[in-house]
Structure formats: structure tokens, C-alpha cells
Amino acid sequence: MTVIDIPGSKSVTARALFLAAAAEGTTTLLRPLRSDDTEGFAEGLKALGYAVRQEPGAWHIEGRPAGPGVAEADVYCRDGATTARFLPALAAAGHGTFRFDASPQMRRRPLGPLTTALRELGVDLAHGEREGHHPLTVAADGIKGGPLRLDAGQSSQYLTALLMLGPITADGLTITVTDLVSEPYVEITLAMMRAFGAEVAREDGPEGRTYTVAPTGYRATTYAIEPDASTSSYFFAAAALTPGGAVTVPGLGAGALQGDLGFVEVLRRMGADVTVGPDRTTVRSTGALHGLTVNMRDISDTMPTLAAIAPFADGPVRIEDVANTRVKECDRLDACAENLRALGITVETGPDWIEIHPGTPAGPVEIATHGDHRIVMSFAVTALRTPGVTFDDPGCVRKTFPDFHTVFEAFARGL
């Protein structure tokens, strides 16, 4: 049995950084993820005038409930979607002129539903080039709050940014959501907001789901970051794929915040032996993987992980309701299909689905990563049973797991 310590959750680290910055007092984050995305978020906070002190295993953030500590700033969001979507909302609650830009990859990703909502709240902002995309300038003068309607069918991050903003508005927010994808990520947000002292209520009605956020502000705390469930999926999948394979991830169990731990239930349906304990999860191979049809709307970041092991199943694997994966770091549906076909696998796709037929992937093949960390980490699992797999940009894993290749290689030797 291999026991592996997975780095901290990117999603939890990003939310914790926002909440700590908005809180009254100094927050300590324990075991935060150190990666390009989270370092970029921390650097963005520093540019906005927040005091952030980073030491091994702990980050300390001095909160500023009134908003950024400077009147003007330029923030480069790198490739980070959480940075690019959360920080403009945080800055809008303050006072000053704040300019945001991002990498070419992040510039392509949509921002429109969030900036439309901020404008409805009276925020003066302008897109520098293409409407609904970075670069973005926010002329902040505080936010009164009030009612909003939001379509979060493209990304739950729009809703998360607004929910986290709510407690530091003057009157709070009432957000009615007409469509929502990746709902478990919103549950992470709500749980973490409450841990920092916020009051949030949720009600389902004929108009959609409505979230009511009181203007309570936030209180600083010491907050432990749990291991990243999306990253864990590659190790769980590798164990399920390898005859005799088994892995335990401590720190992720029945009480985990992250919905992507639900990926192990997909592996269970495929035939793996899965044990979810109070504070750890174990996946063991049973020597076979079965085909299935699965809706992955709520755990879509693990769609490429499943696609990467799908050829080894004894029947077709059909993944449905994942249209939002087309607007991630790349079009992940097409990227998975392209690479699987290059490996000799029969694949069909539609607007929001992919179906992968059984087959034996054959190399040598250079995986087209499209600069997407999840494509690299997913097809590293395929490579366990496919000699000759290489990557055109293996280093893009720095986004969430800089040491992935070293850790995964050592893990694979122990399977």
C-alpha cells in the first residue's frame, strides 16, 4: 500500500487567500499550495497593498476589510483563473484604480458574467481590449450591494467571487442563479466563508437558487488547507488501472470540502475497490475496469483523468454534461479526443460529451498539452501502460503541482 501526501488544494488556497485578505486581523494558512497559480494570487494581493508573509508550511495574511492598501495598482494574474476572477471582485470593494491583465491563455477565457454583475452593482470597470475578457481596469469606490441575477453555467467561479464579496459590501448581496455548473465548488466557498465568520443563506425557488449574504465582514482565523482532490485523481486512477495497485491519500475523507473527491465513486462504478474513511481515502485495483456512462458536470476537472484511463475499460466510457470543459485552460474535450486518437483510440465527441471506446493505446506519441496542466497529468496515467508517451510542454504542471513528474514517477515505481 502506497501512502502519498498530496499538495494543498488550489481551490481552497485561492479562496482562503481572498477571505484572509478581506478579514479583520491576521490569518495563518497552514499547508497552502505553492504553485504558479497560488504564488500568482499571493503576488496579486501584495500588488494591491496587502501584507503577505510566506514561510514553509504557513502563509500569514494581514486582512484589510476596507480593501486594497494602495490607491493604484497593476496586477498580473498569470494563467490563474481564480486570481483573474477573484481579485477584481476583491479590489472593487475598495477605493482606487486597479488594472488587471493575464497571460494570453487566460485572456482567452471568459470573464463577462462576472464583470456584468459587478457593473450592475455600480462598479466602474472597463475591458481594455475584448469585452468580457482581460485586460480589465476597475475604478473602485466601494460597493453598496443589493440584488443580482447571475448565469453561472459557464463557471462557478463567477458565483464564488460574488459570494465572497458579499460580506464586505455595505448592504450585503442577494444573488439569484439561473444556471450553475460545478456546484460542489460553491459548497466549498460557503463552508469556508462561514469558517471566516460570514452568514450565508440559500433558498431554492421558481426563479432559481438564491443566495443571501449578510454584510457581516470576516474574522481572521488559522485555517488548514486540505490536500487537492483534483490532483489526487491522477494517483487514484493510476492505482485503479494497475493490477495489484493501491494508494491511500491522507487528509481527504468523508469530511472533505472538495467535490472532486467524488471521482473515486466513478472509479468504484468502474470496478475499483474504494474506501472513504473519516480522514483518508484508499483506492485498490481489482484487475478490471468496466465501461460506463457518467454525468461529470459537478466534477468536470476530473473529466480528463477519466478520459485518460477510459481505453483500458472493457466497454465504452461516455462522459456527459461537461460543456464547461471547453472553456478551461484549453478545450479539454477536444484535447482529450485529439490525443486519444493519436494513440489509436476511437473517440466521438459532441457539444458537451465524449465517448471513448476500448482499445490499446500505442506509442510513440507526443501528447499535445495545449499548455494545460490537467492534460499532462491525466495522460501521465495513460503512459503507465503505454510506452513512448512524451509531452510537448511537460513543465506546464507548475500551474498546480510543480513537482508532479518527480512525485508521480516515484509513485509509479511503487505500484
C-alpha positions as CSV (number, residue, x, y, z in Angstrom):
1,M,0.0,0.0,0.0
2,T,1.4,3.4,-1.1
3,V,0.6,6.3,1.1
4,I,1.1,9.7,-0.7
5,D,0.9,13.2,0.6
6,I,-0.8,15.4,-2.0
7,P,-0.1,19.1,-2.0
8,G,-2.8,21.5,-0.7
9,S,-5.9,22.3,-2.7
10,K,-5.6,25.1,-5.3
11,S,-9.3,25.9,-5.0
12,V,-9.2,26.1,-1.2
13,T,-5.9,28.0,-1.1
14,A,-7.2,30.7,-3.5
15,R,-10.5,31.1,-1.6
16,A,-8.6,31.3,1.7
17,L,-6.3,34.0,0.4
18,F,-9.3,36.1,-0.6
19,L,-11.1,35.6,2.7
20,A,-7.9,36.3,4.7
21,A,-7.3,39.5,2.8
22,A,-10.9,40.7,3.5
23,A,-10.8,39.7,7.2
24,E,-10.2,41.7,10.3
25,G,-6.9,40.6,11.7
26,T,-4.1,38.3,10.6
27,T,-4.9,34.9,9.2
28,T,-2.5,32.0,9.1
29,L,-3.0,29.4,6.3
30,L,-1.5,26.0,7.1
31,R,-0.1,23.8,4.2
32,P,-1.1,26.2,1.4
33,L,-0.4,25.0,-2.1
34,R,2.8,26.5,-3.5
35,S,2.3,26.6,-7.3
36,D,2.3,29.1,-10.1
37,D,-1.4,29.8,-9.6
38,T,-1.3,30.4,-5.9
39,E,2.0,32.3,-6.0
40,G,0.4,34.5,-8.6
41,F,-2.6,35.1,-6.3
42,A,-0.3,36.0,-3.4
43,E,1.7,38.3,-5.6
44,G,-1.6,39.9,-6.8
45,L,-2.5,40.6,-3.1
46,K,0.9,42.2,-2.5
47,A,0.5,44.4,-5.5
48,L,-2.9,45.6,-4.1
49,G,-1.2,46.5,-0.8
50,Y,-2.0,43.5,1.4
51,A,0.8,42.2,3.7
52,V,1.5,38.6,2.9
53,R,4.4,36.7,4.6
54,Q,5.2,33.3,3.2
55,E,7.2,30.7,5.1
56,P,7.4,26.9,4.6
57,G,4.1,25.3,5.5
58,A,2.4,28.6,6.5
59,W,1.3,31.9,5.0
60,H,0.3,34.9,7.1
61,I,-2.0,37.5,5.6
62,E,-2.9,40.8,7.3
63,G,-6.5,41.5,6.4
64,R,-7.8,44.8,5.2
65,P,-11.6,44.9,5.4
66,A,-11.7,48.3,3.7
67,G,-10.0,47.0,0.6
68,P,-6.6,47.3,-1.0
69,G,-3.9,49.3,0.8
70,V,-2.9,51.3,-2.3
71,A,-4.8,53.8,-4.4
72,E,-3.4,52.4,-7.7
73,A,-2.0,49.1,-8.8
74,D,-1.2,46.8,-11.7
75,V,-1.9,43.2,-11.2
76,Y,-0.7,40.4,-13.5
77,C,-2.9,37.3,-13.0
78,R,-0.6,34.9,-14.9
79,D,-2.6,31.8,-16.0
80,G,-4.7,31.7,-12.9
81,A,-8.5,31.8,-13.3
82,T,-9.1,32.2,-9.6
83,T,-6.7,35.1,-9.5
84,A,-8.2,36.7,-12.6
85,R,-11.7,36.4,-11.4
86,F,-11.5,36.7,-7.6
87,L,-9.1,39.7,-7.3
88,P,-11.0,42.2,-9.4
89,A,-14.1,41.5,-7.1
90,L,-11.9,42.0,-4.0
91,A,-10.4,45.2,-5.4
92,A,-13.9,46.5,-6.4
93,A,-14.9,46.7,-2.7
94,G,-12.0,49.2,-2.0
95,H,-11.1,52.6,-3.3
96,G,-8.7,53.3,-6.2
97,T,-7.8,52.4,-9.7
98,F,-6.7,48.8,-10.3
99,R,-5.6,47.4,-13.6
100,F,-5.6,43.6,-14.2
101,D,-4.1,41.6,-17.0
102,A,-3.3,38.0,-17.6
103,S,-1.4,35.5,-19.9
104,P,-2.6,35.0,-23.4
105,Q,-4.2,31.7,-22.3
106,M,-6.1,33.5,-19.5
107,R,-7.1,36.4,-21.8
108,R,-8.9,33.9,-23.9
109,R,-11.0,32.6,-21.0
110,P,-14.4,34.4,-20.4
111,L,-15.0,36.9,-17.6
112,G,-18.2,38.5,-18.9
113,P,-20.8,37.2,-16.5
114,L,-18.7,38.4,-13.5
115,T,-18.0,41.9,-14.9
116,T,-21.6,42.3,-16.0
117,A,-22.7,41.6,-12.4
118,L,-20.1,44.0,-10.9
119,R,-21.4,46.7,-13.3
120,E,-24.9,46.0,-12.1
121,L,-23.7,46.7,-8.6
122,G,-22.4,50.1,-9.7
123,V,-18.7,49.2,-10.2
124,D,-17.0,51.4,-12.8
125,L,-14.9,49.0,-14.9
126,A,-13.7,48.7,-18.4
127,H,-12.3,45.9,-20.6
128,G,-9.1,47.0,-22.3
129,E,-9.5,45.1,-25.5
130,R,-12.2,42.5,-25.9
131,E,-15.4,42.9,-24.0
132,G,-15.8,40.2,-21.3
133,H,-12.1,39.4,-21.2
134,H,-8.9,40.6,-19.6
135,P,-7.3,43.2,-19.5
136,L,-9.6,44.9,-17.1
137,T,-9.5,48.2,-15.2
138,V,-11.6,48.7,-12.1
139,A,-12.2,52.2,-10.7
140,A,-13.3,51.2,-7.3
141,D,-15.4,53.2,-4.9
142,G,-16.8,50.6,-2.6
143,I,-19.9,48.5,-3.2
144,K,-23.4,49.1,-1.7
145,G,-24.8,45.7,-2.6
146,G,-28.3,44.6,-3.4
147,P,-30.0,42.0,-5.6
148,L,-28.4,40.3,-8.6
149,R,-29.2,37.7,-11.2
150,L,-26.3,35.6,-12.5
151,D,-25.8,32.8,-15.1
152,A,-23.0,30.6,-13.7
153,G,-23.5,27.9,-16.2
154,Q,-20.0,28.5,-17.7
155,S,-18.1,28.7,-14.5
156,S,-18.9,28.5,-10.8
157,Q,-16.1,30.9,-10.1
158,Y,-18.3,33.9,-11.1
159,L,-20.7,33.0,-8.3
160,T,-17.9,32.3,-5.8
161,A,-16.3,35.7,-6.5
162,L,-19.6,37.4,-5.8
163,L,-20.4,35.3,-2.8
164,M,-17.1,36.1,-1.2
165,L,-17.5,39.8,-2.0
166,G,-20.9,39.9,-0.2
167,P,-19.9,40.3,3.4
168,I,-17.6,43.3,2.6
169,T,-20.4,45.2,0.8
170,A,-22.3,47.9,2.6
171,D,-25.7,46.1,2.5
172,G,-24.9,42.5,1.5
173,L,-25.9,40.7,-1.6
174,T,-28.8,38.6,-2.8
175,I,-27.8,36.5,-5.8
176,T,-30.3,34.5,-7.8
177,V,-28.5,31.9,-10.0
178,T,-30.3,30.9,-13.2
179,D,-27.8,28.2,-14.1
180,L,-24.9,26.7,-12.2
181,V,-22.0,24.3,-13.1
182,S,-19.6,22.6,-10.7
183,E,-21.9,23.2,-7.7
184,P,-19.5,21.4,-5.2
185,Y,-17.1,24.2,-5.7
186,V,-19.7,26.6,-4.5
187,E,-20.2,24.4,-1.4
188,I,-16.5,24.8,-0.7
189,T,-17.0,28.6,-0.9
190,L,-19.9,28.6,1.5
191,A,-18.2,26.4,4.1
192,M,-15.1,28.5,4.0
193,M,-17.0,31.8,4.2
194,R,-18.7,30.5,7.3
195,A,-15.4,29.5,8.8
196,F,-14.3,33.1,8.5
197,G,-17.5,34.4,10.2
198,A,-19.8,35.1,7.3
199,E,-23.6,34.4,7.3
200,V,-25.0,33.0,4.0
201,A,-28.4,31.5,3.4
202,R,-29.6,29.5,0.4
203,E,-33.1,29.1,-0.9
204,D,-34.5,27.3,-4.0
205,G,-37.4,28.9,-5.7
206,P,-39.2,29.1,-9.1
207,E,-36.7,31.8,-10.3
208,G,-33.7,29.6,-9.5
209,R,-31.4,29.3,-6.5
210,T,-31.0,32.4,-4.3
211,Y,-28.1,33.1,-2.0
212,T,-28.4,35.8,0.6
213,V,-25.2,37.1,2.0
214,A,-25.2,39.4,5.1
215,P,-22.8,42.3,5.4
216,T,-21.0,40.8,8.4
217,G,-17.4,41.2,7.2
218,Y,-14.9,38.4,8.0
219,R,-12.8,37.4,11.1
220,A,-9.2,36.3,10.8
221,T,-8.5,32.7,11.7
222,T,-6.0,29.9,11.4
223,Y,-7.1,27.7,8.5
224,A,-5.7,24.4,7.4
225,I,-5.7,23.7,3.6
226,E,-6.8,20.1,2.8
227,P,-5.0,18.1,0.0
228,D,-6.1,18.8,-3.6
229,A,-8.8,16.3,-4.6
230,S,-8.4,17.1,-8.4
231,T,-4.6,16.3,-8.1
232,S,-5.4,13.2,-6.1
233,S,-7.5,11.9,-9.0
234,Y,-4.3,11.0,-11.1
235,F,-3.0,8.8,-8.2
236,F,-6.4,7.2,-7.6
237,A,-6.8,6.5,-11.3
238,A,-3.2,5.1,-11.6
239,A,-3.9,2.7,-8.7
240,A,-7.2,1.5,-10.2
241,L,-5.5,1.0,-13.6
242,T,-2.6,-1.0,-12.3
243,P,-3.2,-4.7,-11.4
244,G,-2.3,-5.0,-7.7
245,G,-2.2,-1.2,-7.4
246,A,-3.3,0.6,-4.2
247,V,-3.0,4.1,-2.9
248,T,-4.1,5.9,0.2
249,V,-4.4,9.7,0.4
250,P,-4.5,11.0,4.0
251,G,-6.3,14.2,4.7
252,L,-9.1,13.5,2.2
253,G,-12.0,11.7,3.7
254,A,-15.7,11.8,4.3
255,G,-15.5,15.3,5.7
256,A,-13.6,16.8,2.7
257,L,-14.8,20.1,1.3
258,Q,-13.9,19.3,-2.3
259,G,-16.5,17.7,-4.6
260,D,-13.8,16.3,-6.9
261,L,-13.2,13.5,-4.3
262,G,-16.4,12.2,-6.0
263,F,-14.1,10.9,-8.7
264,V,-13.4,7.8,-6.6
265,E,-17.1,7.0,-6.8
266,V,-16.7,6.9,-10.6
267,L,-13.8,4.5,-10.1
268,R,-15.9,2.4,-7.8
269,R,-18.6,2.1,-10.5
270,M,-15.9,1.0,-12.9
271,G,-14.9,-1.8,-10.6
272,A,-12.2,-0.4,-8.3
273,D,-12.2,-1.1,-4.6
274,V,-12.8,2.2,-2.8
275,T,-12.7,3.0,0.9
276,V,-13.5,6.5,2.1
277,G,-12.7,6.9,5.8
278,P,-13.2,9.8,8.1
279,D,-9.8,11.4,7.2
280,R,-8.4,9.3,4.3
281,T,-9.3,7.6,1.1
282,T,-8.0,4.4,-0.4
283,V,-8.3,3.0,-3.9
284,R,-7.3,-0.5,-4.9
285,S,-7.3,-2.2,-8.3
286,T,-9.5,-5.3,-8.7
287,G,-7.8,-6.1,-12.0
288,A,-10.6,-4.8,-14.2
289,L,-12.2,-1.6,-15.3
290,H,-15.7,-1.5,-16.7
291,G,-17.3,0.9,-19.2
292,L,-20.0,3.3,-18.0
293,T,-21.9,6.4,-18.8
294,V,-21.4,9.2,-16.3
295,N,-22.5,12.8,-15.8
296,M,-19.4,14.8,-14.7
297,R,-21.0,18.2,-14.6
298,D,-20.1,18.6,-10.9
299,I,-16.6,17.1,-11.1
300,S,-15.6,18.3,-14.6
301,D,-11.9,19.0,-13.7
302,T,-11.5,15.2,-13.4
303,M,-13.0,14.5,-16.8
304,P,-9.5,14.3,-18.4
305,T,-8.4,11.8,-15.8
306,L,-11.3,9.5,-16.7
307,A,-10.7,10.0,-20.4
308,A,-7.1,9.0,-20.0
309,I,-7.9,5.6,-18.5
310,A,-11.1,5.0,-20.5
311,P,-9.4,3.0,-23.3
312,F,-8.5,0.3,-20.7
313,A,-12.1,-0.3,-19.7
314,D,-13.9,-3.4,-21.1
315,G,-16.6,-1.2,-22.7
316,P,-17.2,2.3,-23.9
317,V,-16.9,5.2,-21.5
318,R,-19.2,8.1,-22.1
319,I,-18.8,11.3,-20.2
320,E,-21.7,13.7,-20.4
321,D,-22.7,17.3,-19.4
322,V,-19.2,18.7,-19.5
323,A,-19.6,21.7,-21.9
324,N,-17.8,23.9,-19.5
325,T,-14.5,22.0,-20.0
326,R,-14.3,23.6,-23.4
327,V,-13.5,27.0,-21.8
328,K,-10.8,25.9,-19.4
329,E,-7.1,26.3,-19.9
330,C,-7.8,24.7,-23.3
331,D,-10.8,23.0,-24.9
332,R,-10.3,19.9,-22.8
333,L,-12.9,17.8,-24.7
334,D,-11.2,18.3,-28.0
335,A,-7.7,18.0,-26.4
336,C,-8.6,14.6,-24.9
337,A,-10.1,13.4,-28.2
338,E,-7.1,14.6,-30.2
339,N,-4.6,12.8,-28.0
340,L,-6.6,9.6,-27.6
341,R,-7.0,9.4,-31.4
342,A,-3.2,9.9,-31.8
343,L,-2.8,6.9,-29.5
344,G,-5.1,4.9,-31.9
345,I,-8.3,5.0,-29.8
346,T,-11.7,5.5,-31.3
347,V,-13.4,8.6,-29.9
348,E,-16.6,10.5,-30.6
349,T,-17.5,13.9,-29.2
350,G,-20.4,16.3,-29.1
351,P,-21.0,19.8,-27.7
352,D,-21.0,18.5,-24.1
353,W,-19.9,14.9,-24.2
354,I,-17.1,12.5,-25.2
355,E,-17.4,8.7,-25.8
356,I,-14.2,6.7,-25.7
357,H,-14.1,3.1,-27.0
358,P,-11.9,0.3,-25.6
359,G,-8.5,-0.2,-27.2
360,T,-4.8,-0.5,-26.6
361,P,-3.1,2.9,-26.7
362,A,0.1,2.7,-28.8
363,G,3.1,5.0,-28.8
364,P,5.4,6.6,-29.6
365,V,3.2,9.7,-29.3
366,E,3.9,13.2,-28.2
367,I,0.9,14.5,-26.2
368,A,-0.4,17.9,-27.3
369,T,-0.8,19.6,-24.0
370,H,-2.1,23.0,-25.1
371,G,-0.3,24.3,-22.1
372,D,-2.9,22.6,-19.8
373,H,-1.6,21.0,-16.6
374,R,-4.5,18.6,-16.4
375,I,-3.9,17.2,-19.9
376,V,-0.3,16.4,-18.8
377,M,-1.2,14.9,-15.5
378,S,-4.0,12.8,-17.0
379,F,-2.0,11.3,-19.8
380,A,0.8,10.6,-17.4
381,V,-1.6,7.9,-16.1
382,T,-2.1,6.6,-19.7
383,A,1.6,6.4,-20.0
384,L,1.9,3.9,-17.2
385,R,0.5,1.3,-19.7
386,T,1.7,2.9,-22.9
387,P,5.5,3.0,-23.7
388,G,6.7,6.0,-25.7
389,V,4.4,8.7,-24.4
390,T,6.0,12.2,-24.2
391,F,4.7,15.7,-23.7
392,D,5.2,18.8,-25.8
393,D,5.1,21.0,-22.6
394,P,5.6,18.9,-19.6
395,G,6.5,21.9,-17.5
396,C,3.0,23.4,-17.5
397,V,2.3,21.3,-14.4
398,R,3.9,24.2,-12.5
399,K,0.4,25.8,-12.5
400,T,-0.8,23.5,-9.7
401,F,1.9,20.8,-9.0
402,P,5.5,21.8,-9.9
403,D,7.0,18.5,-8.6
404,F,4.4,16.3,-10.3
405,H,6.7,14.4,-12.6
406,T,9.2,13.5,-9.8
407,V,6.4,12.6,-7.4
408,F,4.4,10.6,-9.9
409,E,7.4,8.7,-11.2
410,A,8.4,7.6,-7.7
411,F,4.8,6.7,-7.0
412,A,4.5,4.6,-10.2
413,R,7.7,2.6,-9.3
414,G,5.9,1.6,-6.0
415,L,2.7,0.4,-7.6
